[in-house]
Amino acid sequence: MVTGKFFFMRLFRGLFYLHLLLIAVLVIFLTIRGFLSAGKDRGFHHLKWYAPLLSSIACGGAIALAWQSITRCNPSGAVRTAFWLSPLLTCGVGVLFVSIGFKGSLAAGVLALVFSVIQSLYACWVNPRFEYATKVLSISMAPSPPSTGFVFLSVVTGTVYATFLVAGIGGATAIGTGIDTVFILVILLSLAWTMHVIRNIPHVTMARIVFMKFMCGIEFDTRVALLDTIRYLVGSICIGSVLAPVLGVIRGSARAMNLVAGDTDEFMFSCANCYSSVASTLVAYGNRWGFVHVGVCNKGFVQASGETWEMFKRAGLEPVINFDLTSSFCFLSGVAVGAICTLVAGSWALVIHKSYATEVSIYAFLIGYLICRIAMAWPQACVSAYYVAYSEDPQSVRFDSTTIRDCIDRIQRYRA
């Protein structure tokens, strides 16, 4: 069992580093080929394509770092701002796409406008939970080190890596053949996986530090924790960076389906229940709370996820986690920063070269979202460590466990 665990950890670590090498070669090739084609009459203007996108990436990195600082200094203001500002920014993105006027941009604009309405309704619905989310954020972030330089380094790393990949995407776009479209898709997949790995390295590191403070009262050295993560845990992080987002989407969609279905339509309700049962089973094999035990116990991601989920169920934490808004807060923060990047890049491209506006806006949104999620790995890791510490010792006097117990009592009274 242990041998198998370490085999898969080493396998995924090797695959990750190999994929980085191959992507680097591909990007360099596409970039050089794209710039060599600049003298030919291909109708591609490098400056008009690159300038808006690269500027939006730099803007996204700066805003993500600033937003992380705001979250630490004023959790209540950050939570409320994310839930109310994100729908407005998403609506602005929808208006931008509609203004571009192409078929693809019109479809994207309609989706953005619908999503902004959904966000607004969701913010109204969860408004009573803001106080609890703020309290959990404040309590869980208290033991974390005052300096989070390694998170700053992670954001900078993600920004630089995204900029590097954009060079390859631009090179492929300059030629624009069928195989270049495949190259762009491959680069985007690499971007998603790598940015999740970059995000989860500080997540595992910070979760270990905060967990040790909650459980044992130990001040763990940040540099030691980070070096241990890089040396021994990259394989598990690579596995988790594939499984956790996919299974998170499945779990989130199952919850949304249950809310929509209610109990008014028997067939739809039965389908929603079936899908929810499948999602509940799958989440035990990959959830973000498993990253805590990956860092603390050096366990494989799947094993850590399963054990953590069982502990949550024994401690009665599943309804509390569903009640908590930390994940939604981090997600909407990413949407908001992605929307800002889209408005910067899309507006610029719309003015200087309208035909580039749609694709540049989409790339800007994706990159801005991923960069912000790297920055928000720190508060999300603190909250994860808080819940895992509670599940291991609900009676601990080292931290304010009464906050969770009060929430459990409130949910039980509501259900009764």
C-alpha positions as a Markdown table, in Angstrom:
| # | Residue | x | y | z |
|---|---|---|---|---|
| 1 | Met | 0.0 | 0.0 | 0.0 |
| 2 | Val | 2.7 | 2.4 | 1.0 |
| 3 | Thr | 4.8 | 1.4 | -2.0 |
| 4 | Gly | 1.9 | 2.0 | -4.3 |
| 5 | Lys | 1.3 | 5.4 | -2.8 |
| 6 | Phe | 4.9 | 6.5 | -3.3 |
| 7 | Phe | 4.9 | 5.1 | -6.8 |
| 8 | Phe | 2.0 | 7.2 | -7.9 |
| 9 | Met | 3.4 | 10.3 | -6.1 |
| 10 | Arg | 6.7 | 9.9 | -8.0 |
| 11 | Leu | 4.9 | 9.1 | -11.2 |
| 12 | Phe | 2.8 | 12.2 | -11.1 |
| 13 | Arg | 5.7 | 14.3 | -10.0 |
| 14 | Gly | 7.8 | 13.0 | -13.0 |
| 15 | Leu | 4.9 | 13.5 | -15.4 |
| 16 | Phe | 4.4 | 17.1 | -14.1 |
| 17 | Tyr | 8.1 | 18.0 | -14.6 |
| 18 | Leu | 8.2 | 16.2 | -18.0 |
| 19 | His | 5.1 | 18.1 | -19.1 |
| 20 | Leu | 6.7 | 21.4 | -18.1 |
| 21 | Leu | 9.8 | 20.6 | -20.2 |
| 22 | Leu | 7.7 | 19.7 | -23.2 |
| 23 | Ile | 5.4 | 22.7 | -22.9 |
| 24 | Ala | 8.5 | 25.0 | -22.6 |
| 25 | Val | 9.8 | 23.5 | -25.8 |
| 26 | Leu | 6.5 | 23.9 | -27.6 |
| 27 | Val | 6.0 | 27.5 | -26.4 |
| 28 | Ile | 9.5 | 28.5 | -27.5 |
| 29 | Phe | 9.0 | 26.9 | -30.9 |
| 30 | Leu | 5.6 | 28.6 | -31.4 |
| 31 | Thr | 6.8 | 32.0 | -30.2 |
| 32 | Ile | 9.9 | 32.0 | -32.5 |
| 33 | Arg | 7.8 | 30.7 | -35.4 |
| 34 | Gly | 5.1 | 33.4 | -34.8 |
| 35 | Phe | 7.6 | 36.3 | -34.7 |
| 36 | Leu | 9.4 | 35.0 | -37.8 |
| 37 | Ser | 6.0 | 35.1 | -39.6 |
| 38 | Ala | 5.7 | 38.8 | -38.7 |
| 39 | Gly | 7.3 | 39.9 | -42.0 |
| 40 | Lys | 4.9 | 37.8 | -44.0 |
| 41 | Asp | 1.4 | 39.0 | -45.0 |
| 42 | Arg | -0.6 | 36.9 | -42.5 |
| 43 | Gly | -2.7 | 39.8 | -41.1 |
| 44 | Phe | -1.6 | 39.2 | -37.5 |
| 45 | His | -0.5 | 42.3 | -35.5 |
| 46 | His | 1.7 | 41.1 | -32.6 |
| 47 | Leu | 1.7 | 44.4 | -30.7 |
| 48 | Lys | -2.1 | 44.8 | -30.9 |
| 49 | Trp | -2.6 | 41.2 | -29.7 |
| 50 | Tyr | 0.1 | 41.0 | -26.9 |
| 51 | Ala | -0.1 | 44.5 | -25.4 |
| 52 | Pro | -3.7 | 44.3 | -24.0 |
| 53 | Leu | -3.3 | 40.7 | -22.7 |
| 54 | Leu | 0.0 | 41.2 | -21.1 |
| 55 | Ser | -1.1 | 44.4 | -19.4 |
| 56 | Ser | -4.2 | 42.7 | -18.0 |
| 57 | Ile | -2.0 | 39.9 | -16.6 |
| 58 | Ala | 0.2 | 42.4 | -14.8 |
| 59 | Cys | -3.0 | 44.1 | -13.5 |
| 60 | Gly | -4.4 | 40.8 | -12.3 |
| 61 | Gly | -1.3 | 39.9 | -10.4 |
| 62 | Ala | -1.2 | 43.3 | -8.6 |
| 63 | Ile | -4.9 | 43.2 | -7.8 |
| 64 | Ala | -4.7 | 39.6 | -6.5 |
| 65 | Leu | -1.9 | 40.6 | -4.1 |
| 66 | Ala | -3.8 | 43.6 | -2.9 |
| 67 | Trp | -6.9 | 41.6 | -2.4 |
| 68 | Gln | -5.0 | 39.1 | -0.3 |
| 69 | Ser | -3.8 | 41.9 | 2.0 |
| 70 | Ile | -7.4 | 43.3 | 2.2 |
| 71 | Thr | -8.7 | 39.8 | 3.2 |
| 72 | Arg | -6.2 | 39.6 | 6.0 |
| 73 | Cys | -6.8 | 43.1 | 7.3 |
| 74 | Asn | -10.5 | 43.3 | 6.9 |
| 75 | Pro | -12.2 | 39.8 | 6.4 |
| 76 | Ser | -15.7 | 41.2 | 6.8 |
| 77 | Gly | -15.3 | 43.9 | 4.2 |
| 78 | Ala | -13.5 | 41.5 | 1.8 |
| 79 | Val | -16.3 | 38.9 | 2.0 |
| 80 | Arg | -19.1 | 41.4 | 1.5 |
| 81 | Thr | -17.2 | 43.2 | -1.3 |
| 82 | Ala | -16.6 | 39.9 | -3.2 |
| 83 | Phe | -20.2 | 38.9 | -3.1 |
| 84 | Trp | -21.6 | 42.3 | -4.2 |
| 85 | Leu | -18.9 | 43.5 | -6.5 |
| 86 | Ser | -18.4 | 40.3 | -8.5 |
| 87 | Pro | -21.9 | 40.3 | -10.1 |
| 88 | Leu | -21.4 | 44.0 | -11.2 |
| 89 | Leu | -18.0 | 43.2 | -12.7 |
| 90 | Thr | -19.4 | 40.1 | -14.4 |
| 91 | Cys | -22.3 | 42.2 | -15.8 |
| 92 | Gly | -19.7 | 44.7 | -17.2 |
| 93 | Val | -17.9 | 41.8 | -18.9 |
| 94 | Gly | -21.3 | 40.7 | -20.4 |
| 95 | Val | -21.8 | 44.3 | -21.8 |
| 96 | Leu | -18.3 | 44.3 | -23.2 |
| 97 | Phe | -18.8 | 41.0 | -25.0 |
| 98 | Val | -22.1 | 42.2 | -26.4 |
| 99 | Ser | -20.5 | 45.4 | -27.6 |
| 100 | Ile | -17.9 | 43.5 | -29.5 |
| 101 | Gly | -20.7 | 42.3 | -31.7 |
| 102 | Phe | -19.5 | 39.0 | -33.1 |
| 103 | Lys | -21.4 | 35.7 | -32.8 |
| 104 | Gly | -19.0 | 34.2 | -30.3 |
| 105 | Ser | -18.8 | 37.3 | -28.3 |
| 106 | Leu | -22.6 | 37.7 | -28.2 |
| 107 | Ala | -22.9 | 34.1 | -26.8 |
| 108 | Ala | -20.2 | 34.8 | -24.2 |
| 109 | Gly | -22.0 | 38.1 | -23.3 |
| 110 | Val | -25.3 | 36.4 | -22.7 |
| 111 | Leu | -23.6 | 33.8 | -20.5 |
| 112 | Ala | -21.8 | 36.5 | -18.5 |
| 113 | Leu | -25.1 | 38.4 | -18.0 |
| 114 | Val | -27.0 | 35.3 | -16.9 |
| 115 | Phe | -24.1 | 34.4 | -14.5 |
| 116 | Ser | -24.1 | 37.9 | -13.1 |
| 117 | Val | -27.8 | 37.6 | -12.3 |
| 118 | Ile | -27.2 | 34.1 | -10.7 |
| 119 | Gln | -24.4 | 35.6 | -8.6 |
| 120 | Ser | -26.7 | 38.5 | -7.4 |
| 121 | Leu | -29.4 | 36.1 | -6.4 |
| 122 | Tyr | -26.9 | 33.8 | -4.6 |
| 123 | Ala | -25.5 | 36.8 | -2.7 |
| 124 | Cys | -29.0 | 37.7 | -1.5 |
| 125 | Trp | -29.7 | 34.1 | -0.5 |
| 126 | Val | -26.5 | 33.6 | 1.5 |
| 127 | Asn | -26.5 | 37.1 | 3.1 |
| 128 | Pro | -27.3 | 35.6 | 6.6 |
| 129 | Arg | -24.1 | 33.5 | 6.4 |
| 130 | Phe | -21.7 | 36.4 | 6.0 |
| 131 | Glu | -21.2 | 36.9 | 9.8 |
| 132 | Tyr | -20.2 | 33.2 | 10.3 |
| 133 | Ala | -17.9 | 33.2 | 7.2 |
| 134 | Thr | -16.2 | 36.4 | 8.5 |
| 135 | Lys | -15.7 | 34.9 | 12.0 |
| 136 | Val | -14.3 | 31.7 | 10.7 |
| 137 | Leu | -11.9 | 33.6 | 8.4 |
| 138 | Ser | -10.7 | 35.8 | 11.3 |
| 139 | Ile | -10.2 | 32.9 | 13.7 |
| 140 | Ser | -8.5 | 30.6 | 11.2 |
| 141 | Met | -6.1 | 33.3 | 9.9 |
| 142 | Ala | -5.0 | 34.4 | 13.4 |
| 143 | Pro | -2.3 | 31.7 | 13.9 |
| 144 | Ser | -0.8 | 32.2 | 10.4 |
| 145 | Pro | 2.5 | 33.9 | 10.1 |
| 146 | Pro | 2.3 | 37.7 | 9.7 |
| 147 | Ser | 4.6 | 37.5 | 6.7 |
| 148 | Thr | 3.3 | 35.5 | 3.7 |
| 149 | Gly | 6.2 | 36.1 | 1.4 |
| 150 | Phe | 6.1 | 32.7 | -0.2 |
| 151 | Val | 2.5 | 33.4 | -1.2 |
| 152 | Phe | 3.7 | 36.6 | -2.9 |
| 153 | Leu | 6.4 | 34.5 | -4.6 |
| 154 | Ser | 3.7 | 32.0 | -5.8 |
| 155 | Val | 1.6 | 34.8 | -7.3 |
| 156 | Val | 4.7 | 36.2 | -9.1 |
| 157 | Thr | 5.6 | 32.7 | -10.3 |
| 158 | Gly | 2.1 | 32.2 | -11.6 |
| 159 | Thr | 2.1 | 35.6 | -13.3 |
| 160 | Val | 5.4 | 35.0 | -15.0 |
| 161 | Tyr | 4.4 | 31.5 | -16.1 |
| 162 | Ala | 1.1 | 32.7 | -17.6 |
| 163 | Thr | 3.0 | 35.4 | -19.4 |
| 164 | Phe | 5.4 | 32.8 | -20.9 |
| 165 | Leu | 2.5 | 30.6 | -22.1 |
| 166 | Val | 0.8 | 33.7 | -23.6 |
| 167 | Ala | 3.8 | 34.1 | -25.8 |
| 168 | Gly | 3.2 | 30.6 | -27.2 |
| 169 | Ile | -0.5 | 31.2 | -27.6 |
| 170 | Gly | 0.2 | 34.3 | -29.6 |
| 171 | Gly | 2.7 | 32.5 | -31.8 |
| 172 | Ala | 0.1 | 29.8 | -32.5 |
| 173 | Thr | -2.6 | 32.4 | -33.2 |
| 174 | Ala | -0.3 | 34.2 | -35.6 |
| 175 | Ile | -0.2 | 31.1 | -37.9 |
| 176 | Gly | -3.7 | 30.0 | -37.2 |
| 177 | Thr | -3.8 | 26.5 | -38.7 |
| 178 | Gly | -5.8 | 23.6 | -37.4 |
| 179 | Ile | -2.9 | 22.1 | -35.6 |
| 180 | Asp | -2.2 | 25.5 | -33.9 |
| 181 | Thr | -5.7 | 25.3 | -32.4 |
| 182 | Val | -4.7 | 22.0 | -30.8 |
| 183 | Phe | -1.5 | 23.6 | -29.6 |
| 184 | Ile | -3.5 | 26.4 | -27.9 |
| 185 | Leu | -5.8 | 23.9 | -26.2 |
| 186 | Val | -2.7 | 21.9 | -24.9 |
| 187 | Ile | -1.2 | 25.1 | -23.6 |
| 188 | Leu | -4.4 | 26.1 | -21.8 |
| 189 | Leu | -4.6 | 22.6 | -20.2 |
| 190 | Ser | -1.0 | 23.0 | -19.0 |
| 191 | Leu | -1.8 | 26.5 | -17.7 |
| 192 | Ala | -4.7 | 25.1 | -15.6 |
| 193 | Trp | -2.8 | 22.2 | -14.1 |
| 194 | Thr | 0.4 | 24.2 | -13.4 |
| 195 | Met | -1.4 | 27.1 | -11.9 |
| 196 | His | -3.3 | 24.7 | -9.6 |
| 197 | Val | 0.0 | 23.1 | -8.5 |
| 198 | Ile | 1.5 | 26.6 | -7.9 |
| 199 | Arg | -1.6 | 27.4 | -5.9 |
| 200 | Asn | -1.6 | 24.2 | -3.8 |
| 201 | Ile | 2.0 | 24.3 | -2.8 |
| 202 | Pro | 1.4 | 27.4 | -0.5 |
| 203 | His | -2.0 | 25.8 | 0.4 |
| 204 | Val | -0.3 | 22.7 | 1.8 |
| 205 | Thr | 2.4 | 24.7 | 3.4 |
| 206 | Met | 0.1 | 27.1 | 5.2 |
| 207 | Ala | -2.4 | 24.4 | 6.2 |
| 208 | Arg | 0.4 | 22.5 | 7.9 |
| 209 | Ile | 1.6 | 25.6 | 9.8 |
| 210 | Val | -1.9 | 26.6 | 11.0 |
| 211 | Phe | -2.9 | 23.0 | 11.9 |
| 212 | Met | 0.2 | 22.5 | 14.1 |
| 213 | Lys | -0.6 | 25.8 | 15.9 |
| 214 | Phe | -4.3 | 24.7 | 16.5 |
| 215 | Met | -3.6 | 21.2 | 17.5 |
| 216 | Cys | -0.3 | 21.4 | 19.3 |
| 217 | Gly | 0.4 | 25.0 | 19.9 |
| 218 | Ile | 3.6 | 24.7 | 17.9 |
| 219 | Glu | 5.0 | 27.6 | 16.0 |
| 220 | Phe | 6.2 | 25.9 | 12.8 |
| 221 | Asp | 8.9 | 27.6 | 10.7 |
| 222 | Thr | 7.5 | 28.8 | 7.4 |
| 223 | Arg | 10.7 | 28.2 | 5.5 |
| 224 | Val | 11.1 | 24.6 | 6.7 |
| 225 | Ala | 7.4 | 23.9 | 5.9 |
| 226 | Leu | 7.8 | 25.2 | 2.4 |
| 227 | Leu | 11.0 | 23.3 | 1.7 |
| 228 | Asp | 9.4 | 20.1 | 3.0 |
| 229 | Thr | 6.5 | 20.6 | 0.7 |
| 230 | Ile | 8.6 | 21.2 | -2.3 |
| 231 | Arg | 10.9 | 18.2 | -1.5 |
| 232 | Tyr | 8.5 | 15.6 | -0.5 |
| 233 | Leu | 4.9 | 16.5 | -1.4 |
| 234 | Val | 4.9 | 17.7 | -5.0 |
| 235 | Gly | 3.7 | 14.3 | -6.3 |
| 236 | Ser | 0.6 | 14.3 | -4.0 |
| 237 | Ile | 0.0 | 18.0 | -4.9 |
| 238 | Cys | 0.1 | 17.2 | -8.6 |
| 239 | Ile | -2.5 | 14.4 | -8.1 |
| 240 | Gly | -4.7 | 16.6 | -6.0 |
| 241 | Ser | -4.4 | 19.5 | -8.5 |
| 242 | Val | -6.1 | 17.2 | -11.1 |
| 243 | Leu | -8.7 | 15.5 | -8.9 |
| 244 | Ala | -9.8 | 18.3 | -6.5 |
| 245 | Pro | -11.0 | 20.8 | -9.2 |
| 246 | Val | -12.8 | 18.2 | -11.1 |
| 247 | Leu | -14.6 | 16.6 | -8.1 |
| 248 | Gly | -15.2 | 20.1 | -6.7 |
| 249 | Val | -17.1 | 21.0 | -9.8 |
| 250 | Ile | -19.1 | 17.8 | -9.6 |
| 251 | Arg | -20.0 | 18.4 | -6.0 |
| 252 | Gly | -20.9 | 22.0 | -6.6 |
| 253 | Ser | -23.1 | 21.1 | -9.6 |
| 254 | Ala | -24.8 | 18.4 | -7.5 |
| 255 | Arg | -25.7 | 21.0 | -4.8 |
| 256 | Ala | -27.0 | 23.4 | -7.4 |
| 257 | Met | -29.1 | 20.7 | -9.0 |
| 258 | Asn | -30.6 | 19.8 | -5.6 |
| 259 | Leu | -31.5 | 23.5 | -5.0 |
| 260 | Val | -33.1 | 23.8 | -8.4 |
| 261 | Ala | -34.9 | 20.5 | -8.2 |
| 262 | Gly | -36.4 | 20.9 | -4.7 |
| 263 | Asp | -39.2 | 18.4 | -4.3 |
| 264 | Thr | -41.7 | 19.7 | -6.9 |
| 265 | Asp | -40.8 | 17.3 | -9.7 |
| 266 | Glu | -40.5 | 13.7 | -8.8 |
| 267 | Phe | -38.4 | 12.6 | -11.7 |
| 268 | Met | -36.1 | 15.6 | -11.5 |
| 269 | Phe | -35.8 | 15.2 | -7.8 |
| 270 | Ser | -34.9 | 11.5 | -8.1 |
| 271 | Cys | -32.2 | 12.4 | -10.7 |
| 272 | Ala | -30.8 | 15.1 | -8.5 |
| 273 | Asn | -30.7 | 12.7 | -5.5 |
| 274 | Cys | -28.9 | 10.1 | -7.6 |
| 275 | Tyr | -26.4 | 12.6 | -8.9 |
| 276 | Ser | -25.9 | 14.0 | -5.4 |
| 277 | Ser | -25.2 | 10.5 | -4.1 |
| 278 | Val | -22.5 | 9.9 | -6.8 |
| 279 | Ala | -21.0 | 13.3 | -6.0 |
| 280 | Ser | -20.9 | 12.5 | -2.3 |
| 281 | Thr | -19.1 | 9.3 | -3.0 |
| 282 | Leu | -16.6 | 10.8 | -5.3 |
| 283 | Val | -15.7 | 13.8 | -3.0 |
| 284 | Ala | -14.2 | 11.3 | -0.5 |
| 285 | Tyr | -11.5 | 10.6 | -3.1 |
| 286 | Gly | -10.5 | 14.2 | -3.8 |
| 287 | Asn | -11.3 | 17.3 | -1.7 |
| 288 | Arg | -9.3 | 20.3 | -0.8 |
| 289 | Trp | -9.4 | 19.5 | 2.9 |
| 290 | Gly | -7.3 | 16.5 | 2.1 |
| 291 | Phe | -4.4 | 18.8 | 1.5 |
| 292 | Val | -4.1 | 19.4 | 5.2 |
| 293 | His | -3.2 | 15.8 | 5.9 |
| 294 | Val | -1.0 | 15.8 | 2.9 |
| 295 | Gly | 1.1 | 18.5 | 4.5 |
| 296 | Val | 0.9 | 17.3 | 8.1 |
| 297 | Cys | 1.2 | 13.5 | 7.7 |
| 298 | Asn | 2.9 | 13.2 | 4.3 |
| 299 | Lys | 0.0 | 11.1 | 3.0 |
| 300 | Gly | -1.1 | 10.5 | -0.6 |
| 301 | Phe | -3.8 | 12.8 | -1.7 |
| 302 | Val | -6.6 | 10.2 | -2.2 |
| 303 | Gln | -5.9 | 8.6 | 1.1 |
| 304 | Ala | -5.8 | 11.9 | 2.9 |
| 305 | Ser | -9.0 | 13.0 | 1.3 |
| 306 | Gly | -10.8 | 9.8 | 2.3 |
| 307 | Glu | -9.6 | 10.0 | 5.9 |
| 308 | Thr | -10.5 | 13.6 | 6.2 |
| 309 | Trp | -14.0 | 13.2 | 4.8 |
| 310 | Glu | -14.6 | 10.3 | 7.3 |
| 311 | Met | -13.5 | 12.5 | 10.2 |
| 312 | Phe | -15.8 | 15.3 | 9.0 |
| 313 | Lys | -18.7 | 13.0 | 8.9 |
| 314 | Arg | -18.0 | 11.6 | 12.4 |
| 315 | Ala | -17.7 | 15.2 | 13.7 |
| 316 | Gly | -20.9 | 16.3 | 12.0 |
| 317 | Leu | -19.1 | 18.8 | 9.9 |
| 318 | Glu | -20.6 | 18.2 | 6.5 |
| 319 | Pro | -23.6 | 20.6 | 7.0 |
| 320 | Val | -21.3 | 23.2 | 8.5 |
| 321 | Ile | -19.0 | 23.0 | 5.5 |
| 322 | Asn | -22.0 | 23.5 | 3.2 |
| 323 | Phe | -23.0 | 26.4 | 5.3 |
| 324 | Asp | -19.6 | 28.1 | 5.2 |
| 325 | Leu | -18.9 | 30.6 | 2.4 |
| 326 | Thr | -15.1 | 30.5 | 2.3 |
| 327 | Ser | -15.0 | 28.5 | -1.0 |
| 328 | Ser | -17.6 | 30.7 | -2.6 |
| 329 | Phe | -15.7 | 33.8 | -1.3 |
| 330 | Cys | -12.5 | 32.6 | -2.9 |
| 331 | Phe | -14.3 | 31.6 | -6.1 |
| 332 | Leu | -16.1 | 34.9 | -6.5 |
| 333 | Ser | -12.8 | 36.8 | -5.7 |
| 334 | Gly | -11.2 | 34.9 | -8.6 |
| 335 | Val | -14.2 | 35.8 | -10.9 |
| 336 | Ala | -14.0 | 39.4 | -9.9 |
| 337 | Val | -10.3 | 39.7 | -10.7 |
| 338 | Gly | -10.8 | 37.7 | -13.9 |
| 339 | Ala | -13.6 | 40.1 | -14.8 |
| 340 | Ile | -11.3 | 43.1 | -14.2 |
| 341 | Cys | -8.6 | 41.5 | -16.4 |
| 342 | Thr | -11.2 | 41.0 | -19.1 |
| 343 | Leu | -12.4 | 44.6 | -19.0 |
| 344 | Val | -8.8 | 45.8 | -19.2 |
| 345 | Ala | -7.8 | 43.6 | -22.1 |
| 346 | Gly | -11.1 | 43.5 | -23.9 |
| 347 | Ser | -11.7 | 47.3 | -23.8 |
| 348 | Trp | -8.1 | 47.9 | -25.1 |
| 349 | Ala | -8.4 | 45.4 | -27.9 |
| 350 | Leu | -11.8 | 46.6 | -28.8 |
| 351 | Val | -10.4 | 50.1 | -29.4 |
| 352 | Ile | -7.2 | 49.1 | -31.3 |
| 353 | His | -8.2 | 45.9 | -33.1 |
| 354 | Lys | -11.8 | 44.7 | -32.7 |
| 355 | Ser | -11.3 | 41.2 | -34.1 |
| 356 | Tyr | -8.9 | 40.3 | -31.3 |
| 357 | Ala | -11.2 | 41.5 | -28.5 |
| 358 | Thr | -13.1 | 38.2 | -27.9 |
| 359 | Glu | -10.2 | 35.8 | -27.7 |
| 360 | Val | -8.0 | 38.2 | -25.8 |
| 361 | Ser | -10.8 | 38.8 | -23.3 |
| 362 | Ile | -11.4 | 35.1 | -22.7 |
| 363 | Tyr | -7.6 | 34.5 | -22.1 |
| 364 | Ala | -7.5 | 37.4 | -19.8 |
| 365 | Phe | -10.4 | 36.2 | -17.7 |
| 366 | Leu | -8.9 | 32.7 | -17.4 |
| 367 | Ile | -5.5 | 33.9 | -16.4 |
| 368 | Gly | -6.8 | 36.5 | -14.0 |
| 369 | Tyr | -9.0 | 34.0 | -12.3 |
| 370 | Leu | -6.2 | 31.5 | -11.8 |
| 371 | Ile | -3.8 | 34.1 | -10.5 |
| 372 | Cys | -6.3 | 35.3 | -7.9 |
| 373 | Arg | -7.0 | 31.8 | -6.8 |
| 374 | Ile | -3.2 | 31.4 | -6.1 |
| 375 | Ala | -3.4 | 34.5 | -3.9 |
| 376 | Met | -6.5 | 33.2 | -2.1 |
| 377 | Ala | -4.8 | 29.8 | -1.3 |
| 378 | Trp | -3.6 | 31.3 | 1.9 |
| 379 | Pro | -7.0 | 32.1 | 3.6 |
| 380 | Gln | -8.6 | 28.9 | 2.2 |
| 381 | Ala | -5.7 | 26.9 | 3.6 |
| 382 | Cys | -6.2 | 28.5 | 7.1 |
| 383 | Val | -9.9 | 27.7 | 7.0 |
| 384 | Ser | -9.3 | 24.1 | 5.9 |
| 385 | Ala | -6.8 | 23.6 | 8.8 |
| 386 | Tyr | -9.3 | 25.0 | 11.2 |
| 387 | Tyr | -12.0 | 22.5 | 10.2 |
| 388 | Val | -9.6 | 19.5 | 10.1 |
| 389 | Ala | -8.2 | 20.5 | 13.6 |
| 390 | Tyr | -11.8 | 20.6 | 14.9 |
| 391 | Ser | -12.7 | 17.2 | 13.4 |
| 392 | Glu | -9.7 | 15.6 | 15.1 |
| 393 | Asp | -10.3 | 17.2 | 18.5 |
| 394 | Pro | -13.7 | 18.9 | 18.9 |
| 395 | Gln | -13.2 | 19.6 | 22.6 |
| 396 | Ser | -9.8 | 21.4 | 22.1 |
| 397 | Val | -9.2 | 24.5 | 24.2 |
| 398 | Arg | -6.4 | 25.7 | 21.9 |
| 399 | Phe | -8.8 | 27.4 | 19.5 |
| 400 | Asp | -12.4 | 28.7 | 19.4 |
| 401 | Ser | -14.1 | 25.5 | 18.6 |
| 402 | Thr | -17.4 | 26.9 | 20.0 |
| 403 | Thr | -17.9 | 28.8 | 16.8 |
| 404 | Ile | -18.3 | 25.5 | 14.9 |
| 405 | Arg | -20.4 | 23.9 | 17.7 |
| 406 | Asp | -22.7 | 26.9 | 17.7 |
| 407 | Cys | -23.1 | 26.6 | 13.9 |
| 408 | Ile | -24.0 | 22.9 | 14.3 |
| 409 | Asp | -26.6 | 23.7 | 16.9 |
| 410 | Arg | -28.1 | 26.4 | 14.7 |
| 411 | Ile | -28.3 | 24.1 | 11.7 |
| 412 | Gln | -29.9 | 21.3 | 13.9 |
| 413 | Arg | -32.5 | 23.7 | 15.3 |
| 414 | Tyr | -33.3 | 24.9 | 11.8 |
| 415 | Arg | -33.8 | 21.3 | 10.5 |
| 416 | Ala | -35.9 | 20.4 | 13.5 |
